[in-house]
Amino acid sequence: MIQKIIITTLLLFFCFSLGQKKNSKVNTPEHGKLNKNFKPLALSKRIAKFPFNQAVKVKIISFNLKLLGKSLPSPPPPTAFKTNEEYLRFQEAEKKLRKPIELEDFIKNPTDEDIQESKILTLAEISELTNILYNTCSKYYLENKMGNKCYFPRNAVLFYDENDQIFAYFEVCFECSGSRSFPDDQLNFIETCEYLYPELEKFFKSKGLTTQFIGRK
């Protein structure tokens, strides 16, 4: 009799546990489904977030457009040039062209020649940008964040203070859907997901900026 009671209790417990697991699976939204509880963040709240709340100027830029990546091809041999002077001029040009720009170095010593395209955003364009940054990923149910792959950034959003110094940036590699933020203590000031990058790339292109490798010209 006691043995039957124990077996019955174990069976009931197993059925209850199985039912709980099934229910949890049914109630868990699938990755990428629209969030029914999504409420867009208003502009006043978007620009109150770091780094927009401290920025006097916001600029979008393109760089590294003529480089395939950090692994650079070998230059042509000296015999490919007619004169030694021509070869020396080529070497000087290649030093600038072939060295990938790192934004961490750029903000310490910014020069116009390092940036191939740029645009200072108006308030209306900042509203458009923040709407993409803060109201895209939250529209969806997300299981996990994407990881960077090749990661060779060519675009960025720069944030300037009242002294016209860059104090923060958000750089993007649209070719691998990766991004990175500075400063490190505010690393996650923008939520990223697979749905963000296509919208953000459209924004850059609509402002006249290039987002992909264009080859050597």
C-alpha positions, 0 to 999 in steps of 0.5 A, spaced: 500 500 500 505 504 501 509 503 495 503 504 491 502 511 494 509 513 493 509 511 486 502 515 485 506 521 488 512 520 483 507 520 477 503 526 479 510 530 481 512 528 474 506 530 470 506 537 474 513 538 472 512 536 465 506 541 465 510 547 468 515 546 462 510 546 457 507 552 459 513 556 460 515 554 453 508 556 450 509 563 454 516 565 452 516 569 446 520 567 440 526 571 438 524 577 433 517 577 435 514 584 436 514 586 443 506 588 444 508 592 450 513 596 446 512 604 448 517 608 444 521 613 448 520 620 447 525 625 444 525 628 451 527 622 454 532 620 448 536 626 449 536 626 456 541 619 456 548 619 455 552 621 451 546 626 448 545 629 454 552 632 454 553 633 447 554 640 444 555 637 437 553 630 434 557 628 428 557 622 423 563 620 420 566 615 415 573 612 415 577 606 413 573 606 406 579 604 402 582 599 406 579 591 406 581 590 413 587 590 418 591 585 414 594 589 409 596 587 402 603 587 400 605 594 396 608 593 389 616 592 388 620 598 387 621 596 380 614 597 378 615 605 378 619 609 373 623 613 378 626 613 385 622 619 386 616 616 384 617 610 389 618 615 395 612 619 393 608 612 393 611 610 400 609 617 403 602 616 400 601 609 402 603 610 410 597 615 410 592 610 406 594 603 409 594 605 416 587 603 419 584 609 423 583 607 430 578 612 433 581 611 440 588 614 437 584 619 433 580 623 439 587 624 442 590 627 435 584 629 431 586 631 423 581 632 418 585 628 413 583 621 417 576 622 416 573 621 409 566 623 410 562 627 415 556 631 417 554 635 423 547 633 425 541 638 426 536 637 431 531 634 427 537 629 425 539 627 432 531 626 433 531 621 427 538 618 430 536 617 437 529 614 435 533 609 431 538 607 437 533 607 442 526 605 439 529 599 435 531 593 439 526 594 444 520 593 439 522 586 439 523 580 444 531 578 444 534 572 446 541 574 446 545 580 443 550 579 437 557 578 437 562 582 433 565 578 427 570 581 423 569 588 426 573 593 422 569 599 423 568 605 417 563 609 421 561 612 427 557 617 431 562 622 435 560 627 441 563 633 442 563 637 448 563 645 449 570 645 448 569 642 441 573 635 444 570 628 443 568 625 449 564 619 447 563 615 440 559 610 438 563 606 432 560 601 427 562 596 422 556 595 418 559 589 414 559 584 420 554 588 424 558 590 430 559 596 434 563 599 440 562 605 445 567 609 448 568 611 454 569 604 457 565 606 463 559 607 459 560 601 454 552 599 454 549 606 453 546 604 446 543 597 446 544 593 440 541 587 436 541 585 429 535 589 427 539 596 429 544 595 424 540 596 417 536 602 420 542 605 422 546 604 415 540 607 412 540 613 416 548 614 414 546 613 407 541 618 407 545 623 410 550 622 404 555 617 408 559 611 405 558 605 409 562 599 405 569 598 402 570 602 396 576 600 394 582 604 392 582 610 387 
